[in-house]
Amino acid sequence: MGYSAFAGGYLANTNQNAAFLRNPAQGATISVQGAYSNPAGVGFLDHGWYLGLNIQNARQTREIESTYAPFALGIKNEGSDKVKYVGKTYAPVIPSFDLAYVHNEHFFGSFHFGITSGGGKAVFDNGLGSFESQIAIIAATLNGMANANAFKYDADIDMTGEQYNYSGQLNLGYRLNDNLSFSAGLRVSYLSNHFDANIKNVQLKYLDQPAAPAAEVILAAFANSGMNFNDQQKAAVRGMFADRQLDCSQSAVAFAPVLGVDYKTGPLNVAARYEFNTSVRLKNKTAEGKDAGLAQYKDGRDDIANDIPAMLVVAAQYSVLENLRVSAQFNHYFEKQSKVYNPISDKNDRTKLITSNSSEVLGGIEWDPVEKLTVSCGAQYFFWKGDDEEFQNDQCINPDVLSVGGGFRYKFNEKLSVDLSVFNSFYTHATKEMADYNGVGMNTATKLRALGLPNAAVPSDKMLLPGTDRYHRTSFVLGLGINYNF
């Protein structure tokens, strides 16, 4: 049937340590966590070595409620045209590592390792609407041709997707004077994706007859209507409904420079960081015969773009009192200047669907009620500027999101401290309305006509049925960090 399946899109993860979870506005921090969030600020630490080890535990869900009239013909859907598809992700341990060294009053350096985008495995036990709709439309088309409601469908569908970006970032810096510091670094990323999807045992049921393989039911239906196919056409019909499997691993190594500047005066610290666009070209390693007939997953293909867009960070931290600090931050992502693969055009031009770049604002407050304890909280709001009607789909969901976090740091002594924190995200509901749900009406009409059916037998205008996807996500993270100064 030429089942479509695709994944990918913008994945940016500025959450790199437990300190972020309790106060996400880390862009002007002067600490070992600056190895990622403010490498230029490391220069204002005292001379010596600094180490940060972090572990996070994350849970996410993705829910898509799809409404499409042909879904009512699904045997498992019990007459409902609404189907809910749920994907769950659980990552018990997400590690990160920070190391900083201040040599003297001028020279310093730092290193960060973590998962800077992606993370975890998303499992959809009953597939997605973009999969099931390609089977549902066939039953609806047969019913339309027969002017009846006699055909129903069934299939076994599932999908699992994993995306990881393991990044190591080395920064070198120079502190010009007591107020101004600069840094330059290079981030090296190893991206690893894996997609496993199955659409098997596609069956059709006619009236009270037992469900049978879809191809045989269709051939019998056309034969009863006087349309007898030749052997080549029969083979094509059987091929359309053969089991489809996807088992593809993708990988790439990518590089991006990172520049930073920090200005410190009295109680105020201001910092900026610019991360260049990370040009990513994924290479496929696909099991033989398991690319689901999709060009995106053809074995050996090495031109699938999934760039990580350039990012500008501007942040400030101000000490209101000796034991009270407030911070604010603005992040801007340059998505329009990056490239992402578009399965519709089979080109790296999906960013044409973006109306403008995205941004986020962050803020936080830290209070030291006693000498050894710091209590903090903060929030992050992400503004997605993509065109929902074009860019969003049930495998790439980017709604606006408000995240709030809190926690504390306990200092055992001058060298050792521990962070404990929690972070919860509240995503807005996004809705996508389609005149031809996932384009399956026109796509199926084209394939049926390719079998030699006359236009009158495949009325595409009656196959372009509307549908709606309503997206919702949840995310909850716990963090533990250990910091040690040598």
C-alpha atoms as one frame of an Amber mdcrd trajectory, in Angstrom:
protein
   0.000   0.000   0.000   3.045   2.242   0.108   2.646   2.856   3.795   4.195
   6.129   4.882   6.263   6.534   8.020   8.653   9.240   8.946  10.107  10.842
  12.010  12.446  13.643  12.880  12.326  17.363  13.372  13.768  19.832  15.797
  15.087  18.368  18.998  16.781  20.745  21.395  17.579  19.879  24.989  19.044
  22.678  27.114  18.399  20.591  30.226  21.866  19.221  30.965  22.103  18.937
  34.749  20.200  18.861  38.020  20.986  22.549  38.617  18.956  23.372  35.493
  15.957  21.474  36.843  15.811  23.623  39.964  16.553  26.880  38.075  16.477
  26.640  34.252  17.939  30.143  33.732  21.539  28.888  33.846  22.898  31.053
  31.016  24.754  33.414  33.368  25.814  30.912  36.010  29.372  30.995  37.333
  29.865  27.352  38.268  31.055  24.048  36.864  27.648  23.768  35.111  28.880
  26.640  32.941  30.863  24.047  30.964  27.638  23.743  28.941  25.475  26.769
  29.778  28.052  29.572  30.211  31.586  28.484  29.254  32.914  32.060  29.364
  31.750  32.421  32.984  34.034  29.574  34.090  36.879  32.108  33.990  35.512
  33.847  37.111  35.846  30.735  39.276  38.774  30.418  41.672  41.881  28.643
  40.404  41.663  24.856  40.338  39.631  21.895  39.083  35.835  21.495  39.262
  33.774  18.374  38.607  30.038  17.892  38.144  28.261  14.521  37.761  24.532
  14.388  37.044  21.857  11.747  36.636  18.302  12.422  35.503  15.234  10.190
  35.432  12.639  11.150  32.808   9.124  10.058  31.867   7.204  11.313  28.848
   3.940  10.518  27.115   2.600  11.522  23.714  -1.104  11.261  23.008  -2.699
  11.813  19.630  -6.474  11.700  19.357  -7.272  11.198  15.681 -10.723  11.747
  14.213 -11.351  10.304  10.732 -14.671   8.902   9.499 -13.182   5.677   8.007
 -11.814   4.737  11.443 -15.394   3.767  12.319 -14.920   0.813   9.951 -12.102
  -0.601  12.099 -13.117  -3.832  13.791 -11.140  -2.898  16.912 -12.600   0.629
  16.983 -16.149  -0.587  17.685 -17.803   1.947  15.396 -15.961   5.034  16.684
 -14.324   7.482  14.294 -12.018   8.666  17.128  -8.910   6.670  18.009  -6.341
   7.549  20.682  -2.715   6.629  20.041  -0.430   6.723  23.077   3.359   6.610
  23.079   5.299   6.255  26.307   8.960   7.006  26.992  10.879   6.128  30.121
  14.573   6.895  30.575  15.704   5.670  34.030  19.204   7.144  33.777  20.299
  10.116  31.644  23.881  10.991  32.586  25.907  14.151  32.041  29.420  15.216
  33.005  31.026  18.627  33.521  34.687  19.405  34.080  36.299  22.834  34.446
  39.844  24.049  35.092  40.972  27.584  35.882  44.729  27.830  35.360  45.339
  31.409  36.492  43.733  34.848  36.303  43.609  34.628  32.500  43.447  31.075
  31.082  40.770  28.447  31.700  38.959  25.587  30.000  36.001  23.245  30.395
  34.451  20.068  29.005  30.842  18.901  28.895  29.362  15.549  27.897  25.655
  14.857  27.723  22.628  14.079  25.575  21.945  17.424  23.914  18.914  16.344
  21.894  16.548  13.407  21.757  16.711  10.805  24.498  14.633   7.734  25.255
  12.476   5.286  23.337   8.896   6.094  22.294   6.648   3.035  21.933   3.252
   3.209  20.189   1.655  -0.199  20.722  -1.209   0.432  18.294   0.674   2.539
  15.757  -0.430   5.987  14.665  -3.278   7.553  12.732  -0.991   8.199   9.772
  -0.524   4.412   9.551  -4.058   3.191  10.196  -5.697   5.734   7.893  -3.998
   4.137   4.884  -5.915   0.921   5.579  -9.146   2.573   6.675  -9.471   4.499
   3.391  -9.506   1.241   1.428 -12.519  -0.064   3.344 -14.235   3.314   2.915
 -13.486   3.318  -0.824 -14.929  -0.154  -1.297 -18.053   0.878   0.573 -18.342
   3.982  -1.599 -17.979   2.009  -4.820 -20.659  -0.438  -3.700 -22.934   2.272
  -2.286 -23.057   0.278   0.918 -21.386   0.015   4.310 -20.444  -3.633   4.081
 -16.640  -3.614   4.438 -14.653  -3.357   7.658 -10.898  -3.641   8.225  -8.347
  -4.908  10.706  -4.537  -4.898  10.996  -1.703  -5.306  13.469   0.200  -2.003
  13.751   3.005  -0.867  16.060   5.849   1.638  16.043   8.947   2.282  18.159
  11.330   5.183  17.716  14.607   6.102  19.441  16.653   9.282  18.940  19.860
  10.183  20.792  22.473  12.895  20.331  25.556  12.240  22.435  27.661  15.407
  22.551  31.048  16.321  23.903  31.956  20.017  24.093  35.469  21.337  24.736
  35.860  25.046  25.560  38.967  27.187  25.981  38.771  30.674  27.468  40.621
  33.855  28.258  39.679  36.300  31.012  40.725  39.740  29.833  40.344  41.466
  33.212  38.246  41.370  36.365  35.097  42.102  34.370  35.320  40.507  30.924
  35.855  36.928  29.794  35.676  35.097  26.435  35.462  31.459  25.374  35.528
  29.429  22.175  34.653  25.778  21.874  33.740  22.903  19.618  30.858  20.501
  20.129  31.176  17.062  18.568  27.931  15.119  18.310  27.192  11.497  17.571
  23.571  11.023  16.553  21.965   7.610  16.759  18.375   6.905  15.710  16.464
   3.675  15.359  12.977   3.138  13.968  11.031  -0.115  14.094   7.510  -0.221
  12.691   5.169  -2.952  11.498   1.914  -3.069   9.579   0.961  -6.718   9.313
  -1.990  -8.989   8.736  -4.106  -6.414   6.888  -7.578  -7.909   6.566 -11.003
  -6.939   5.288 -14.346  -8.262   6.431 -17.406  -8.288   4.151 -20.772  -8.349
   5.925 -20.937 -11.442   8.150 -18.170 -13.302   6.359 -14.949 -14.033   8.280
 -12.143 -11.509   7.935  -9.681 -12.479   5.201  -6.466 -11.107   3.683  -7.286
  -7.695   2.232  -5.869  -8.359  -1.239  -8.011 -11.460  -1.763 -11.164  -9.688
  -0.570 -10.489  -6.770  -2.931  -9.823  -9.034  -5.915 -13.040 -10.926  -5.215
 -14.998  -7.681  -4.852 -13.766  -6.361  -8.207 -14.392  -9.718  -9.868 -17.985
  -9.712  -8.607 -18.413  -6.257 -10.115 -17.143  -7.464 -13.489 -13.558  -6.086
 -13.234 -11.232  -9.033 -13.692  -7.514  -8.243 -13.257  -4.730  -9.906 -15.163
  -1.900 -11.695 -13.356   0.272  -8.565 -13.245  -2.525  -6.494 -11.722  -3.289
  -9.211  -9.179   0.357  -9.284  -8.157   0.287  -5.502  -7.754  -2.785  -5.667
  -5.499  -1.193  -8.365  -3.341   1.986  -6.291  -3.144   0.018  -3.266  -1.945
  -1.256  -5.218   1.053   1.793  -7.294   1.859   3.203  -6.990   5.375   5.368
  -3.888   5.726   8.272  -3.691   8.130  10.694  -0.924   9.003  13.950  -1.719
  10.782  16.328   1.166  10.235  19.231   2.581  12.222  20.566   6.032  11.391
  23.797   7.640  12.533  25.926  10.701  11.920  28.879  12.597  13.358  28.481
  16.385  13.359  30.385  19.449  14.549  29.409  22.927  15.746  31.524  25.814
  17.102  30.349  27.508  20.310  31.313  31.077  21.267  30.760  32.750  24.647
  31.257  36.055  26.442  30.695  37.012  30.069  30.712  40.456  31.712  30.731
  40.704  35.494  30.450  43.875  37.557  29.494  43.988  41.208  26.259  42.053
  41.843  25.451  41.777  38.111  26.656  39.120  35.702  25.658  39.199  32.013
  26.531  36.450  29.522  25.874  35.452  25.940  26.475  32.254  23.997  26.125
  31.446  20.296  25.983  27.878  19.038  26.437  27.535  15.281  24.127  25.393
  13.165  24.978  21.691  13.454  24.778  20.253   9.948  23.547  16.663  10.291
  23.356  14.157   7.429  22.124  10.813   8.651  23.267   7.559   7.094  20.898
   4.590   7.000  21.624   1.016   7.926  18.456  -0.857   7.089  17.771  -4.573
   7.408  17.261  -6.205   4.022  13.679  -5.879   2.877  12.684  -3.837   5.931
  12.517  -0.259   4.681   8.703  -0.393   4.212   9.314   0.751   0.635  10.176
   4.258   1.838  12.943   6.264   0.178  13.830   7.918   3.490  14.990   4.599
   4.937  16.723   3.032   1.942  19.810   1.152   3.055  23.039   3.110   2.610
  21.411   6.464   1.951  23.506   9.190   3.603  21.844  12.504   2.752  18.943
  12.639   5.221  19.143  16.081   6.871  18.187  16.609  10.506  20.141  19.758
  11.442  20.247  21.096  14.984  19.586  24.816  14.470  21.912  27.597  15.575
  21.071  29.083  18.957  21.653  32.477  20.589  21.521  32.779  24.381  21.469
  36.059  26.323  21.286  35.821  30.123  21.790  37.784  33.338  22.064  37.037
  37.034  21.727  39.668  39.767  22.435  39.351  43.482  19.633  41.283  45.170
  21.096  40.400  48.558  24.154  38.454  49.572  21.956  35.356  49.938  19.354
  36.078  47.228  19.861  35.906  43.446  17.524  36.294  40.489  18.233  35.261
  36.905  16.680  35.713  33.481  17.461  34.296  30.050  16.357  34.477  26.418
  17.057  31.733  23.850  16.503  32.105  20.118  16.650  29.193  17.655  17.450
  29.789  13.981  15.382  26.943  12.521  14.723  28.633   9.196  18.455  28.557
   8.414  18.718  24.814   9.090  17.726  21.850   6.929  15.418  18.949   7.713
  14.321  16.098   5.459  10.821  16.304   3.991   9.338  12.875   3.111   6.707
  14.478   0.889   9.203  16.060  -1.517  12.058  13.623  -0.760  14.269  16.692
  -0.308  15.871  18.481   2.639  13.415  21.362   2.414  11.001  20.912   5.321
  12.015  24.250   6.867  10.023  25.958   4.104   6.999  25.145   6.268   8.272
  27.284   9.146   6.848  30.781   9.322   9.467  32.177  11.731  12.146  31.117
  14.195  11.323  29.935  17.718  12.289  31.432  21.066  12.050  30.746  24.775
  12.275  32.791  27.952  13.557  31.512  31.278  13.678  32.884  34.805  14.662
  31.736  38.271  15.386  32.675  41.856  17.894  31.247  44.353  17.887  31.801
  48.113  20.371  30.694  50.756  18.354  30.462  53.998  21.452  29.152  55.799
  25.092  28.969  54.821  25.030  25.373  53.536  21.629  25.327  51.819  20.396
  26.884  48.569  16.707  26.668  47.653  15.669  27.589  44.121  12.856  27.497
  41.593  12.296  28.693  38.040  10.345  28.420  34.812  10.909  28.072  31.082
   8.457  28.940  28.300   9.056  27.784  24.732   7.314  29.548  21.818   7.027
  27.328  18.751   6.674  29.341  15.532   6.168  26.520  13.042   3.055  26.299
  10.864   0.917  23.714  12.676  -1.112  22.890   9.593   1.962  21.907   7.611
   4.925  21.174   9.879   3.292  19.257  12.712   2.404  15.606  12.346   1.720
  12.687  14.651   5.406  11.741  14.706   6.867  15.224  15.200   4.969  17.335
  17.745   6.306  20.769  18.728   3.680  22.665  20.747   4.318  25.611  23.063
   5.347  24.414  26.501   5.647  25.850  30.009   8.083  24.040  32.307   8.565
  24.683  36.018  11.224  23.297  38.298  12.528  23.495  41.821  14.936  21.935
  44.261  17.900  22.609  46.457  21.680  22.393  46.748  23.287  21.272  49.991
  26.951  22.081  50.640  28.588  19.491  52.859  31.794  21.537  52.921  33.765
  23.942  50.707  34.486  21.162  48.200  31.402  18.940  48.028  27.773  19.809
  47.263  24.702  17.925  46.041  21.744  19.053  43.891  18.283  17.477  44.110
  15.555  18.756  41.804  12.314  18.128  39.955  11.024  19.500  36.633   7.563
  19.254  35.085   6.418  20.408  31.639   2.926  21.525  30.646   2.389  21.344
  26.880  -0.358  23.202  25.049  -2.829  21.133  23.073  -2.133  21.411  19.350
  -4.716  20.584  16.686  -4.170  19.832  13.018  -7.157  19.814  10.668  -6.746
  18.240   7.228  -9.094  18.360   4.251  -7.617  15.049   3.040  -6.472  13.278
   6.208  -2.720  12.672   5.876  -3.153  12.842   2.106  -4.265   9.201   2.026
  -7.324   9.830  -0.146  -5.413  11.230  -3.108  -2.505   8.839  -2.603  -4.782
   5.777  -2.565  -6.759   6.972  -5.593  -3.522   7.346  -7.531  -2.399   3.820
  -6.626  -5.738   2.261  -7.513  -5.814   4.023 -10.869  -2.319   2.725 -11.532
  -3.895  -0.750 -11.504  -5.923   0.238 -14.546  -9.167   1.176 -12.852 -11.167
   3.903 -14.604 -11.552   7.261 -12.900 -15.246   6.637 -12.451 -14.467   3.550
 -10.377 -12.078   5.511  -8.140 -13.727   8.886  -7.495 -10.935  10.802  -5.739
 -13.326  13.617  -4.803 -15.222  11.142  -2.610 -11.982   9.778  -1.152 -10.651
  13.142   0.064 -12.138  12.836   3.513 -11.316  15.345   6.280  -9.700  14.420
   9.553  -8.250  15.980  12.685  -5.311  15.182  14.961  -5.201  16.591  18.479
  -1.760  16.380  20.096  -0.855  16.342  23.777   2.398  15.671  25.610   3.531
  15.297  29.211   7.019  15.264  30.724   8.363  14.801  34.244  12.043  14.713
  35.290  13.930  14.067  38.532  17.583  15.082  38.906  20.552  14.338  41.125
  23.868  16.167  40.828  27.167  15.867  42.682  29.684  18.743  42.500  33.268
  18.592  43.733  36.039  21.202  43.744  39.596  19.886  43.805
